[in-house]
Amino acid sequence: MIAVTGATGQLGQKVMNQLLTTVPAEQLVALVRSPDKAADLAGRGVDVRKADYDQPDTLTSALAGVDRLLLISGSEIGQRTRQHQAVIDAAKAQGVELLVYTSILSADKSPLKLAEEHRQTEAALKASGVPHVILRNGWYTENYTMGLAGSLEQGAMAGAAGEGVFNAATRQDYAEAAVAVLTREDNTSGTVYELAGTEGFTLAQFAQLGSELSGKPLTYQNMPEADFAGLLAQVGLPAEFAAILADSEAGAADGWLASESKDLETLIGRPSTPLKTAIQDALN
Ligand SMILES: NC(=O)c1ccc[n+]([C@@H]2O[C@H](COP(=O)([O-])OP(=O)(O)OC[C@H]3O[C@@H](n4cnc5c(N)ncnc54)[C@H](OP(=O)(O)O)[C@@H]3O)[C@@H](O)[C@H]2O)c1
């Protein structure tokens, strides 16, 4: 039995779809905080169970009979170490044989503020004694393609990543990597995969390709971290989240979202989705 947390999230849905291509639905469990959002999965024969990170009782009962678990990191920044610990405790109580966790690239050394909770979760997993594998996911290409239409209207995209390279990959690439690990028989506990896109790009290169493929002008405007955080807050992001995103871009400028690791393409058996394809998909 394979279970996936956050199964109604953007990455979780892709993982479930990918699992359903190779694993019978009756061996799959979707762990969700709102079962009503998972009607589609239930209709396809997946066992949908309520599992709220903030309600540890739901986690223990939801993990009954589960052999392998994908813990997709939560989205509530600042709450995640405690929430992930609750999932690890429940997995231990239920004798889960393998817990696969989605962390962040270079989590052990990364200065990004976002890396802290991942580092703490990795330490909690190690301390728990639950057999585990860590997927240190790089940046999603969608972090940039989702804003492309708006940027093209403005003719400009702003950021604070300077000449920093992003070895980003799509959620579909990371979903396939997670499924490869969840379905293989030869996992070794403690294995860490650094998952990075095959092809790296700077934000200026992203803007140039976006311009070429759309036929519209688009330039990249770099700004100091604090100014970029201010801009994000001005367009409606909560100030704390804006500061975290700006911090990540500043970290990228220093190379913390770049990696030459080939773990992703090895796991998925192909290069990660080319940036050109991801941009074309977004434009369509
Ligand atoms: N690599 C990157 O560039 C990048 C970017 C953004 C985020 N991330 C990380 O990757 C994770 C997955 O990405 P995503 O795009 O799939 O994010 P997402 O669409 O926001 O999905 C997050 C999932 O976590 C679930 N969740 C949040 N709080 C929960 C709680 N208290 N109990 C149970 N489930 C809870 C959500 O449930 P609902 O479906 O009910 O909302 C959702 O399914 C994120 O949560 C974040 O940790 C990575």
The ligand as an SDF file (V2000), in Angstrom:
LIG
                    3D

 48 52  0  0  0  0  0  0  0  0999 V2000
   10.3460   23.4220   -5.2640 N   0  0  0  0  0  0  0  0  0  0  0  0
    9.6390   24.5300   -5.3250 C   0  0  0  0  0  0  0  0  0  0  0  0
    9.8770   25.4190   -6.1550 O   0  0  0  0  0  0  0  0  0  0  0  0
    8.4950   24.7200   -4.4000 C   0  0  0  0  0  0  0  0  0  0  0  0
    7.6460   25.7970   -4.5670 C   0  0  0  0  0  0  0  0  0  0  0  0
    6.5620   25.9180   -3.7200 C   0  0  0  0  0  0  0  0  0  0  0  0
    6.3680   24.9750   -2.7240 C   0  0  0  0  0  0  0  0  0  0  0  0
    7.2150   23.9300   -2.5840 N   0  0  0  0  0  0  0  0  0  0  0  0
    7.0300   22.8860   -1.5570 C   0  0  0  0  0  0  0  0  0  0  0  0
    6.5140   21.7290   -2.2040 O   0  0  0  0  0  0  0  0  0  0  0  0
    5.2540   21.3800   -1.6500 C   0  0  0  0  0  0  0  0  0  0  0  0
    4.3540   20.8420   -2.7410 C   0  0  0  0  0  0  0  0  0  0  0  0
    4.2200   21.8190   -3.7360 O   0  0  0  0  0  0  0  0  0  0  0  0
    2.8110   22.1060   -4.4040 P   0  0  0  0  0  0  0  0  0  0  0  0
    3.0730   22.9530   -5.5550 O   0  0  0  0  0  0  0  0  0  0  0  0
    2.0670   20.8350   -4.5710 O   0  0  0  0  0  0  0  0  0  0  0  0
    2.1010   22.9670   -3.2600 O   0  0  0  0  0  0  0  0  0  0  0  0
    0.5420   23.0760   -2.9730 P   0  0  0  0  0  0  0  0  0  0  0  0
   -0.2410   22.9420   -4.2460 O   0  0  0  0  0  0  0  0  0  0  0  0
    0.3600   24.2910   -2.1410 O   0  0  0  0  0  0  0  0  0  0  0  0
    0.2290   21.7780   -2.0920 O   0  0  0  0  0  0  0  0  0  0  0  0
    0.4720   21.7210   -0.7290 C   0  0  0  0  0  0  0  0  0  0  0  0
   -0.2970   20.5430   -0.1920 C   0  0  0  0  0  0  0  0  0  0  0  0
   -0.1270   20.4870    1.2220 O   0  0  0  0  0  0  0  0  0  0  0  0
   -1.3970   20.2450    1.7970 C   0  0  0  0  0  0  0  0  0  0  0  0
   -1.4580   20.7490    3.1550 N   0  0  0  0  0  0  0  0  0  0  0  0
   -1.1630   22.0000    3.5920 C   0  0  0  0  0  0  0  0  0  0  0  0
   -1.3930   22.1000    4.9060 N   0  0  0  0  0  0  0  0  0  0  0  0
   -1.8610   20.8830    5.3180 C   0  0  0  0  0  0  0  0  0  0  0  0
   -2.3020   20.3680    6.5520 C   0  0  0  0  0  0  0  0  0  0  0  0
   -2.3330   21.1200    7.6560 N   0  0  0  0  0  0  0  0  0  0  0  0
   -2.6830   19.0790    6.5950 N   0  0  0  0  0  0  0  0  0  0  0  0
   -2.6680   18.3040    5.4960 C   0  0  0  0  0  0  0  0  0  0  0  0
   -2.2800   18.7390    4.2780 N   0  0  0  0  0  0  0  0  0  0  0  0
   -1.8930   20.0190    4.2000 C   0  0  0  0  0  0  0  0  0  0  0  0
   -2.3670   21.0000    0.9100 C   0  0  0  0  0  0  0  0  0  0  0  0
   -3.6890   20.5400    1.1220 O   0  0  0  0  0  0  0  0  0  0  0  0
   -4.9310   21.1610    0.2810 P   0  0  0  0  0  0  0  0  0  0  0  0
   -4.8830   20.4470   -1.0470 O   0  0  0  0  0  0  0  0  0  0  0  0
   -6.1100   20.7950    1.0920 O   0  0  0  0  0  0  0  0  0  0  0  0
   -4.7030   22.6190    0.1680 O   0  0  0  0  0  0  0  0  0  0  0  0
   -1.8140   20.6620   -0.4510 C   0  0  0  0  0  0  0  0  0  0  0  0
   -2.3190   19.4320   -0.8970 O   0  0  0  0  0  0  0  0  0  0  0  0
    4.7620   22.6750   -0.9900 C   0  0  0  0  0  0  0  0  0  0  0  0
    3.8160   22.3890    0.0170 O   0  0  0  0  0  0  0  0  0  0  0  0
    6.0470   23.2560   -0.4700 C   0  0  0  0  0  0  0  0  0  0  0  0
    6.4580   22.6290    0.7250 O   0  0  0  0  0  0  0  0  0  0  0  0
    8.2680   23.7880   -3.4080 C   0  0  0  0  0  0  0  0  0  0  0  0
  1  2  1  0
  2  3  2  0
  2  4  1  0
  4  5  1  0
  4 48  2  0
  5  6  2  0
  6  7  1  0
  7  8  2  0
  8  9  1  0
  8 48  1  0
  9 10  1  0
  9 46  1  0
 10 11  1  0
 11 12  1  0
 11 44  1  0
 12 13  1  0
 13 14  1  0
 14 15  2  0
 14 16  1  0
 14 17  1  0
 17 18  1  0
 18 19  2  0
 18 20  1  0
 18 21  1  0
 21 22  1  0
 22 23  1  0
 23 24  1  0
 23 42  1  0
 24 25  1  0
 25 26  1  0
 25 36  1  0
 26 27  1  0
 26 35  1  0
 27 28  2  0
 28 29  1  0
 29 30  1  0
 29 35  2  0
 30 31  1  0
 30 32  2  0
 32 33  1  0
 33 34  2  0
 34 35  1  0
 36 37  1  0
 36 42  1  0
 37 38  1  0
 38 39  2  0
 38 40  1  0
 38 41  1  0
 42 43  1  0
 44 45  1  0
 44 46  1  0
 46 47  1  0
M  CHG  2   8   1  16  -1
M  END
$$$$
